[in-house]
Amino acid sequence: CPYVQPYSNTKCDVAREPTANEQIFGHYYGNGGRCFETTGLIQNGFSSSSSNHQRCLESRCSASGFVQMRVNGGSWETCTATGQQLSGFSGYKGAVVCPDRTTFCATHTAATPAATPAPTPAPTTT
């Protein structure tokens, strides 16, 4: 976690299935997993006595240089400013604090657009 104090026993980018409790809080572990500061991020229908925590979330740097993240495989949401409270994650309430995009994208792989297959060559006649 270059932005938040790292967990002593967990690495966000090491693939593993989150526990049921971790899923309630939106955790993701694997390729693109990074640590973010959150405010009240929790699955709808649940509550927690504490609101500000660090979470491992799936993230990427867009081709245009913006930080994007998603929770529990939902749609990608885009940060537009450092410190922005990014919300609107399907099935979750609360927000994620957006990191500085320059620092984040300097250490994170940019999203790659979907590959377009090459056209099939026309048959030739001899």
QUIDA-V336897 format. One record per backbone hydrogen bond with DSSP energy under -0.5 kcal/mol. NH is the residue of the N-H (numbers start at 1). CO is the residue of the C=O. Records with the same first field share a line. If there is no record, write none. Layout:
# QUIDA-V336897
NH = CO / CO
This chain:
# QUIDA-V336897
14 = 11
15 = 13
16 = 29
23 = 19
24 = 20
25 = 21
26 = 23
27 = 22
28 = 56
30 = 12
33 = 30
34 = 57
36 = 55
38 = 53
39 = 95
40 = 51
42 = 40 / 93
43 = 24
44 = 91
46 = 43
53 = 38 / 51
55 = 36
57 = 34 / 55
58 = 70
59 = 32
60 = 68
61 = 109
62 = 60 / 66
65 = 62
68 = 60
69 = 77
70 = 58
74 = 71
77 = 69
79 = 67
83 = 98
84 = 81
86 = 84 / 96
92 = 89
93 = 42
95 = 39
96 = 86
97 = 37
98 = 84 / 96
104 = 100
105 = 101
106 = 102
107 = 103 / 104
111 = 61
113 = 111
117 = 115
